[in-house]
Amino acid sequence: MSQNYTGSNSPLITTEPYKELPANRYVKSVSDSRKVDESKNNGGIQPFLNDETTSTLSVADAIAQMLVNLGVEYAFGVAGGAMASLWGALSNSSIDVLNFRHEAGAAFAATEAYFANNRPTVVFTTAGPGITNALTGLFAARGEGAKVILLSACTSAPQRGRWAIQETSTYTLPSGGIFTSGALFNYAITIESAAQLPQIFRKLALAMAQPGGFVAHLSIPTAVQTSLVEDVALPQLDVSPFPMTASKEAIAKSVELLSSGPFAIWVGFGARDAAAEIRQLAEKTGAAVICSPRGKGIFPEDHPQFVGVTGLGGHASVLTYMEQQPPLRTLVLGTRLGEPTSFWSSALVPKGGFVHVDIDPEVPGVAYPHVETFGVRSDIKAFVEELLQQLPDVPDSTTLLLPRPERKAIEPAPDVDYPVRPEVLMAAIQKIIVEGSDAIVMAECGNSFTWSTHLLQFAEANRYRVSTGVGAMGHAVTGVLGAALANNSKAVGIVGDGAMLMNNEISTAVKYKIPAIWIVLNDARYNMCHQGMKILGLKGADATLPPTNFAMIARGMGAEAIVVVRESDIEAALEQAIASSVPFLIDVVIDADRPAPSGGRNKSLAAQGVKSSPAKSAAKQVSFPMV
């Protein structure tokens, strides 16, 4: 996947015989692993199981210790009887185990925890519906490029096909795609014996050390969880991240293409670890910079060479630049250029095509198959460092005055400042949250996404998170817990009322005292759908919701909350939320009729054939049989 590169704290495998370590680093059991001196062991990666421990550990204990060794700090899930032994083993390890209210929320939180601290995370579920409930969040983890391991329980072999409680087997669930590798899981296996553990651990450690995302599924039958690890030589794992660099020939060709005329830089989420290098490259060459929605902040949005965001919630300034000062080529760094990023618009294609750099060799050329594209497989940071060495400087005098993202002045408040205009809310969030704190900001799919992406400005990488691939409702609502927990600081979710009703984890945040903040755009609608249908000329569909007091709900769960109905009260509410040490919700009654900046999405839908139905009088009558 393209936008998936990240640094790794994972270990590198060695198959050398076990060597005794100093006393303070000799791990005898899961509980002893808490005592390991992290400062002396590759960022806290403990040495793995040894011959002395294998005869006394259960499979569940061995798995828990393996996860600690891989750098896992957090496990998110919903427990159940079928995985009681595994749950207990995780709870007695150094891993923080958090019980959520729904498995999808747990998986979204695990995804965002990974992006907050670059450490692999665990999702745990019981059998049957526990697994299926988690699939949407795991689908998002795969699409976003996270490193997440699902641990699930399944029915033991003697009970399969006999209608066990929540039976989980090939009798009740399709094996392809859930219990096997495929589009959902990079790696999936059912553990039937402790003898499988060495190879499983080896595969996971290798995967965690490689760049990019990796989503795995280990399904462990209930009976196997308590079986002992006997006469099995479990490997010691001692790993470093694998480098991925471009060949000298690819670098030379890239330099040749980019030196032949002015070029632009299109930054995606996969470039988030190369922010400093990309800024140096832009300033060295005078290149204009545009970014995907997930790439906001990697290149400072207040920099004079930043032109704007592309795609969903993006800026017209990008099209102005392509029309008035078109580059010969565009250097694409870590983005798939899919519909949320480009809408596949031909207006974004430069005359000379793309130099497209990604860790996934299958990405370049897919979004624009008819455009000349030179694909390079490389870590973005390493590639840009090479360019910095070889590309010539461009004198400042040749740098053109570039278009800037449009910023419409906010009109004065009406006599009655109710309800709140979304653009006024975003201006307050910019001032109090973005500029006044270091909180991670997440935006839910829908109008929350478009308002936030279009109007908020970030000057730092890794502070803004949106999901552009799966775009599941509830991702930010629940993912904000994982971000706050793993970053050990405030995290803010800008979410819609529909998503908040679908899947929230306020109760979980209260239980674990996670300092999450929810800012709810409360308009009693699925408003992206409502506004989109109106723009597309489609009538008759109902996207309204009953009015809901989210502050009352949040307080009922133990959080602090406030309702904001007037624009003059917004900043004070945001300051109160940031100052609070407990979960906090701000229920903002917004003007539902303010058109969100999502015109590009509606144009894309129209181009794909979505249009209003012909008049009923002109429609062909179709007869359906009586049933």
N, C-alpha and C positions, 0 to 999 in steps of 0.2 A: 504494500500500500504506500501511496506516496507521502502523505502528510504525517508519517508515523515516526520519523527519526527522533531519537532522544539519546542523551547520554545514559550511561548505565552504571549502577553501583554493584552489578552482579559479578560473581566470581568466574574464574576460568578453570576448566576441569583438568585434573592430572590423574593419571592412573598409577602414580608411584606408590610403593608400599607406605603404610602408615608410619610416620615418624613422630616419636613422642615430643610434645611441646612443653614449654615451661609450665610450671604448676598452675599459674593463673589462667592458662589458656587450654587446659585439658578438659574437654567437655565429656562428662560421664553420663549425663542424663539431660532430659529436656529442662528440668528445673534448674540444673547447674548452669545452663547456657546463659542465664541472666547475669552470671558472675564474670563472663568473659570480658577482658579488657579490650573494648572496641577500638581504642586509639592505636592498638598495635596490630590490628588485623583487617586491613583493607576496608575501612569504612564500616566495621561492625560485622563482617561476614565471618561466622565462626567455622573452625575446622569441623569436618563432618563426622559421622558415626565411625566407630572403630571396632575392632574385634571384641574388646572387652564389653561393649554395650549391646552388641547385636543379639546376644542370647537372652537378654532380659527385657527387651523392648517389644511392645506390641506393634502391629502394623500402624495403628493410629498414632502411637507415640513416635514411631520412626518418620512418619509423614510430617508430623508437627515439627520435629527437629530438622528435617530436610528443608522445610519452609523457612525456618529461622536462618538456616545456613544460606539460603538464597537471598536473604536480605528483607524478607517480609516482616513488616511491623504491624500491619492491621489486617483483620479478617472481618468481613461484613456479611451478615446473613440472617436467616431465620432457622432456628433449631427444630429438631423433631426426633422422635424415638428411634427412627431407623439409623440416625447418625449420632446417637448419644455418645458412643465411645470416642468418635472423632472429635465431637464438640468438646468433650472433656479433655482430650489431649491438647487441643488448641488452647483451651482456657488455662491449662496448667503450664503452658510454655511462656516465653517472653512476648508472644504476640498479643496485642490488644484485640480482644474479641468483642464485637459490637452486635447486639441483637436488634435487628430492624423490625419494622411492622409489615414489610412486604419485600419479597426477594428482588423485585425489579429495582426498588429504591436502593437496596443493598448493593446491587451490581452497578448502578449509576454512581453511588458514593465511592465504590472501589475504583471505578474508572477515574474519577476526578482526584481521588487521593493519589493515584499513580502520577498524574500530571503535576500535582503539587509538590511532590518530593522525589520523583524519578525512581521510586522503589516499587518492585512488584507487589501486588496486593492479592488477597484471597477473598473469594465469595464462597460461602458454605450454604448448602441447602439440604433438606431432607429429601426423601423419595417422592416420586409422582409429581404432584403440583408444585412442590418446592423447586424442582428443576425447571418445569415449563414456565413458572412465574418469573424465573430469573433470565429467561432467554432474550427478552427484549433489551435488558441492560447489558447483557453479554454481547449481543449483536452490535450495540453501540460501542462497547469497548473495542471490538474488532475493527469497526469502521473508523474510530477515532485514533487507533494506533496505540492502545494501552497494553501494558503487560499485566494480565490478570489470570489467576488460576482458579477455576471452579472445582470445589470439592463437593461431591454429592453422594448420597447414599443410594443404594439400589437393593433390590430383593436378592437374598442369598440363593444360590443355585438350587438347593433341594426344594425351595418353596415356589420357584417360578412356574407359572402356568396353573397355579392352584388357587387363584383369587386371594392372594395375600392382601393385607391392608395396604392401600396405596401402592399396589404392585408396580414395580418399575423393572421392566424387562422387555425383550423383543416381542412378548405377547401383548404388551400394552402401549409401547412407544416404538416409533421407527428407529432402528439402530443407525441408519445412515444419517449423518449430519449431527446427531446428538451424542452418540457413543463412538463415533468415528470422526476422523479429520475431514474437513471440507470447508465450505464457505463460512460456517459459523466458528468452528474451532480449528486453530492451526494444528493442534495435537489433541487427541482424545483416546482414552483407553479405559477399560474396566480392569481393575486389579483383582485377580482371582487368587493370587498367591504371593507370599512375601518374596518369592524368588524373582518376581518381576521388578522389584524395587530398584536394584542397581541401574538397569537400563533406563527406567523411567526417570530416576534422579539425574542421570547423565544427560538425557535429552532436554530436561527442563533447564538444567544449568547452562547448557550450550545455548539454548534459546534466549535465556535471560541476559546472556552476555553479548548477544548480537544486537545491532541497531534495529530500530523499528519495533512495531508492536508484536505481541504474541499472546494469544488467548488459548488456554489449555483446559481440558476437562478430565479430571480423575474421578471415576465412578468407583466407589468402594462398597461392596456388599456388606451388609450388617455383620455377618458372621466373620468375615475376613478382617474387619477392623480390630477385633480382639485377639486374633491369632498372633503367635509369637514369631519374631524374626529370628529363626534358628538356622545355623549353618549357611548363612548368606553373607558374603563379603560385600559390604556396602562401601562404595568408593569414598575416599577423601576428596573433597572438591576445593580447589584453590584457584580462583579464576580472575582474569582481567578482561576488560571489554575487547571485542574483536574490532580492529580498524577496517574501514571500507574506504579505500581511496581510488581515485581515477588513475588510469594508465597515463604515462607520459604522452602517448600519442593523442589521447582524448583531451588532455590539457592543452597541448599544442594546437590542436584543431579548434578548440574553444577560443583560445587567444586569437587565432587567425580570423575567425568569424566575427568576434566582438571588436576587433581592431579595424575592421573594414568600414565602419561607419558608426553613427551614434546608436547607442542601445539603451533600452530601459531594463529595469530589474523588477520582476514580479515575484513577490515574497509570499510564501505560504507557511503553514504551521510547521512543516517539517524543517524549517530553517530557524526555529526558535532558539537553538543553542549557538547560533552564529550571528547574533545581533551586532556585536561589536565589529566583526569582520565585514559584515554587509554595509554597515555605515562607512567604514573606511573605504570600501570599494566604491560606493556611490560618490563620496567626496573626492576620491582620487580621480575618478573618470567623468564626473559631472552627470552621471546617469540619473534619469528620473526614476522614482520608485513608486510602485503601486503594490497593493497587498490584497490578499484574500480576506474574507471576514475573520477566519481563524488566525490570520497572520497579523492582526492589529497590534501595534506596539512594538513589534520586532524591529521595525524602522520607526523612529520617533515621528508621530503624526504632526508634531509642530515644527518639523524640519522643513526648510524652504525647498528641498528637493522631493518632498513627499507630495504626490499628486492626488491620491485618494484610494478608497477601498473599492474593489470590484465586486460584482455579483449582488447577492441578496442584501439589501440595505445599503448598497454602495453609493458612489458619488458620480454625478454627471461630469465632474471635472476630469475624470479619466477619459471619457469619450471626447471631451474638448481637446485634451492633450493629443489623443490619437489622430484627431482630425487636423489640428493646427500645427503640431510639431512632431509628426510621426517618426518614431525611431526606425532604423533599418532592421534591427532585430531586437528580440526581448530575451533576456536571460531569466529563465523560470527556475526558482529555487524552492523545492519542497512543497509543491502543490499539484494536485491531480488535474486542475483546470476543469473540474466537473461543473455541472449546472449551477450549484450554489455559488461558485467562484466566478464563472464566466458567462453563464447562460448560453454557452457555445456561440457567442456573438462574433461574427466576422469582423466587426468594427474594432475588435481587440487584437487582430492579427496583423503584425507588421509585415512589410513587403518582403523582407528577407527570412521570415519565419522565426523559429524558436531555437535557442540552446537550452535544453531542458535537463536539469540535474535532479536526480532522485535516487533513493536507495533501492527502489523497486525498478528493475530494468523493463518491466512491462508497462510502466506508466507513460513515458514519453511517446507522443504521437497518438494516444487513444482518444483524448477529448477532441482533437482537431486532426482527424486522420488524413485530410487532404492538404495539410500545411507542411511545408518543409521543416523538419525537426531534426536537430542533431541531439541525440540522447546520450547522457553521461550518467553512469552509475557510480555514485560517490556519496560519502558523508558531505553535507553542505559546508560545514566549517572547514574541513580539509581542502575542499575544492576552491573555496573563496580565498583561503590563504595562499594557494598556488597562483590564483589570478592576481592577487596583490603583488606578488613577486615579479610577474611577467608583463602585466598590462602597463602601458605608459600613462603618465599623468596627463590630464587635460587642463590647460590653463584656465584660471577662473573667468577670464574675459569671454571664453567661449560658452560658458554655462548660460543657457537661456532662462528667461523669467518664466517659470512654469505655472500652469493653472493650479489653484488651491481648492481643496474641498469646499463646497458651497456652505455658507453659514448664514442662514436667513435671520435677520434681527427679530427677536420676539416682540410681538405687539404688546402695548401696555395692557395690564390686566383690566378686564371689564369692571363695571361698578360692583357687580357681585362676582367675586372670584371663585365661582363654583359652577361646574365641576372643574377639576384640575386638567389643564392642557398637558398632553404628554411631553411636548417640547419644553415646557416649564419644569416639569419633573426631571427631565434629563439634564437640564442646565444645573439644577440643584444637586443632582447626583454627581455631576462633573466636579462641582465646587467642593462638596463635603466629602464624598467617597473617593473619587478618582484622585483629586489633587490634595485632599486633606487627610488621606490615610494611605496605608499600604495594603489595603484589603484586596483580595482577589475578587473580581467582578465576573459573574456569569449571567448570561441572558438565555432565557427559555426560548424555544421555537415559537413562531407566530409573530404577532406585532411587537412583542417584547424584544425579539431578536432584531427586527428592522429599525425600531426606534433607537435601540442601544447602539447598534453597529453604525448607524448613520450619524448620530449626534455625539456620542461619547468619543473622546480623544485620549489616547494612551501614548506615553513616551517611553515605556518600558515593556520588554517582553514578559510573557508568562503572567500577565495580570488580567487578561481578558479571555474568557472561555465561552465558546458557543459550539454547538454540534451542528455541522452542516451536512453530514452524510446521512445518518439515521434520522436525526431531528425529532426524537421521541418526546412527546409531552411528558413532563415529569423528570426529565434529565437534570435540569438545573435546580428544580425544586428539591430534589433529593441529593443530587451531586454536590450541592453546596456544603453538605455535612462532611463529605470526604475531603473537600478542598480545605475547609477550615481546620479539620483535625490534623491532616498531614502537614499543612503549612504552619500549624500552631499559631494561627492568627485569625482575624476576622475574615469571613468570606460572605459575599453579598450575592443573592440570587434575585435578578429582575425577572419577574414571572407574571404570567397571565392568570386570571381567575379560573379559567378552564383547567389549566395544568395543576393549579393548587388544589382543585377539587378532585382531580384524578389520582394523584399519588404524592402525598406529602409525608414527611418524617419529622414533624414538629415534636411529637412525643419522644422519638429517639434522641433528638437533640437535647431535650430537657433532661432525659435520663442520664446522658453522658456529659452534660454541661458543655456542649459544643457551641461556640459563639457564632452561630449562623444568623444571618439577617435575610429576611424575605421582604422584598418590595413588590407588592401585588398590584398590578394594573387592573383594577376592578371596574369593568365596564358591562358586566352581565351579558357577555357575548363570547362566542368563539370569533373574535373580531377580525382576524385575518381572513377567515372563511366568509364572514358576513360582508366585509368590504370587497373582498375579491369577487364574490358572486355578483355583487352589484356592478362592479367595473366590467366584468365579463358579460353582463347583460342576462344573467341567469336568475330567474325568479322562482319563488315558491318554496325554496328550502329555508328551514328555520334554524338559525344558529344562535338563538338567544338562550340565556340561562336565568333561572330565578335569582333575584338579588341575594347576595350572601354577605354576612358580616364576618369577615375572616379574623378580625381582631378578637371578636368574642370567642371564636373557635380556638384560636391560639391561646388565649388566656385560660380557656377551659382545659387545655392540655398542660398548663403550667408555664408557658412562655410569657414574656412581656409583649404588649402589643398596643398599637394606637391606630385610630382611624383618622385619615386626613381627607377633608372635603374641600379645603380652601388652599389656594396657591400660597397664601401668606404664611401658612403653617408648615410648609414642606421642609425648609431647612432646619427648623427646630426639631422636627421629628427625626430627620436623618442624624443630627448631632446626638440626639438622645439614644438612637440605636447604636451608633458607633461607640458611645461611652458606656453602654451597658455591658455587663460581664456575663449575661445569660442570653439564650436564644431570643430574638426580637423580630416581630413582624410589623410592617407598616402597610396598612390597608388603604390604598389611595384610590379614591373614587375619581376616575378620569373621564374626560369627554370622549365618548365612544364614537363620535362622528368626525373627529379629526383624522384626515386620511393619512395612514402610515406610509412611509417611504418605501413601498414595495412594488412600485410600478414595473420594475424589471422582471419580477416573478410572474406578474400577470401577463406581460408580453410574451414571456417564455411559454406559459400555458397556452396562450392563444396560438402561438406558432406551432405547438404540438397538437392542435386540433380542438382544443376546448373552446366552445363558443355557445352562444345562446341558441335555444331551440327555435325552429321556424314557427310561425304563427299556427295556432291549432287548425285554423280553417284551411291552411295550405298543407298541413301534414297528412301523409298517407295513412289511411285507417288500417289498423292491423287487428285481425281477429285472433283471440287466444282460445284454445279449447277449454271447455268446461271440465273441471277436475272433480 
